[in-house]
Amino acid sequence: MAENSSESSPDGASVVLYQGNQVLLYKRDGHPKLFHNRWAILGGGIEAGESPEETVCRELQVEVGYRLAPGDLAPLGRCQVLDSAYRYLVHYFRAELKQDYWDLLLNLGNVVGLEREGKG
């Protein structure tokens, strides 16, 4: 767990989801505490008892409806993120998108329980 005098945030995990020479990015809305209105790779905070790999798989499922197994992830490294109010560690992975990305994007409206970034 990250420590900071102003506020703590759990560590996170993110994935570079690629297909050929393309990377899937999304634009965060204005509601998240960190990096709002920025283009980003998918990921999120690690929940209690969860591995970084499990976090990435969960976040992909709830954010874009894409299922990925922890074994499909290749580690890229870790990075300490420092912000004026946060200090935390992010675990980065890469994984090949095995579904046509247009199909993934076009089916977002049909994903049951889909969470939109920043949804309150």
DAUR-V170873 format. One record per pair of residues at least 24 apart in sequence whose C-alpha atoms are under 10 Angstrom apart, sorted by sequence separation. I is the first residue (numbers start at 0). GAP is how many residues later the second one is. D is the distance in whole Angstrom. If there is no record, write none. Layout:
I GAP D
I GAP D
This chain:
15 24 9
16 24 8
70 24 10
71 24 8
14 25 10
15 25 6
16 25 8
69 25 10
71 25 10
13 26 9
14 26 6
15 26 7
68 26 10
13 27 7
14 27 6
15 27 9
67 27 9
13 28 6
14 28 6
67 28 10
12 29 9
13 29 4
14 29 10
67 29 9
12 30 6
13 30 6
66 30 10
67 30 9
11 31 7
12 31 6
13 31 9
65 31 9
66 31 10
11 32 5
12 32 6
65 32 10
10 33 9
11 33 4
12 33 7
65 33 9
9 34 9
10 34 6
11 34 5
9 35 6
10 35 6
11 35 9
55 35 9
8 36 8
9 36 6
10 36 9
54 36 10
55 36 9
8 37 10
9 37 7
55 37 8
9 38 9
12 38 9
13 38 8
14 38 9
25 38 10
51 38 9
52 38 9
65 38 7
11 39 10
12 39 5
13 39 9
51 39 6
52 39 9
64 39 8
11 40 7
12 40 7
14 40 10
50 40 10
51 40 9
52 40 8
63 40 7
64 40 10
10 41 9
12 41 9
13 41 8
14 41 7
51 41 9
63 41 8
12 42 6
13 42 6
14 42 9
64 42 8
65 42 10
11 43 8
12 43 6
13 43 9
16 43 10
44 43 10
63 43 9
64 43 7
11 44 9
12 44 10
14 44 10
44 44 10
45 44 9
63 44 6
64 44 10
0 45 9
13 45 9
14 45 9
44 45 9
45 45 10
62 45 9
63 45 9
64 45 9
65 45 9
12 46 9
13 46 9
43 46 9
64 46 6
0 47 10
42 47 9
63 47 8
64 47 8
34 48 10
42 48 10
62 48 9
64 48 9
33 49 8
42 49 9
61 49 8
64 49 7
42 50 10
60 50 9
61 50 9
62 50 9
63 50 7
64 50 9
33 51 9
40 51 10
61 51 7
62 51 6
63 51 8
32 52 10
33 52 9
60 52 9
61 52 5
62 52 5
63 52 9
32 53 10
60 53 8
61 53 6
62 53 6
59 54 10
60 54 9
61 54 8
62 54 7
61 55 10
16 56 10
58 56 9
15 57 10
14 58 8
15 58 10
14 59 9
14 60 9
15 60 9
14 61 9
13 64 10
12 65 9
11 66 10
12 66 10
11 67 10
10 69 9
11 69 10
10 70 9
22 71 10
22 73 9
23 73 9
43 73 10
22 74 9
21 75 10
8 76 9
9 76 10
10 76 9
11 76 8
12 76 8
13 76 7
14 76 9
15 76 8
16 76 9
17 76 7
18 76 9
19 76 8
6 77 10
7 77 8
8 77 7
9 77 9
10 77 5
11 77 6
12 77 5
13 77 6
14 77 6
15 77 6
16 77 6
17 77 6
18 77 6
19 77 9
23 77 8
1 78 10
3 78 10
5 78 9
6 78 6
7 78 6
8 78 7
9 78 7
10 78 5
11 78 5
12 78 5
13 78 5
14 78 5
15 78 5
16 78 5
17 78 5
18 78 5
22 78 10
1 79 10
5 79 6
6 79 6
7 79 7
8 79 7
9 79 8
10 79 6
11 79 6
12 79 6
13 79 6
14 79 5
15 79 6
16 79 6
17 79 5
18 79 7
21 79 10
3 80 10
4 80 8
5 80 8
6 80 9
7 80 8
8 80 9
9 80 9
10 80 8
11 80 9
12 80 8
13 80 8
14 80 7
15 80 8
16 80 6
17 80 9
18 80 9
3 81 7
4 81 9
5 81 10
14 81 10
15 81 9
16 81 10
18 81 8
35 81 9
3 82 6
4 82 10
18 82 8
35 82 9
2 83 8
3 83 6
17 83 9
1 84 8
2 84 7
3 84 9
1 85 6
2 85 7
31 85 7
32 85 8
0 86 10
1 86 5
30 86 8
31 86 5
0 87 7
1 87 7
28 87 9
29 87 9
30 87 4
31 87 8
0 88 8
27 88 9
28 88 6
29 88 7
30 88 7
31 88 9
27 89 6
28 89 6
29 89 10
30 89 8
26 90 9
27 90 8
28 90 9
25 91 10
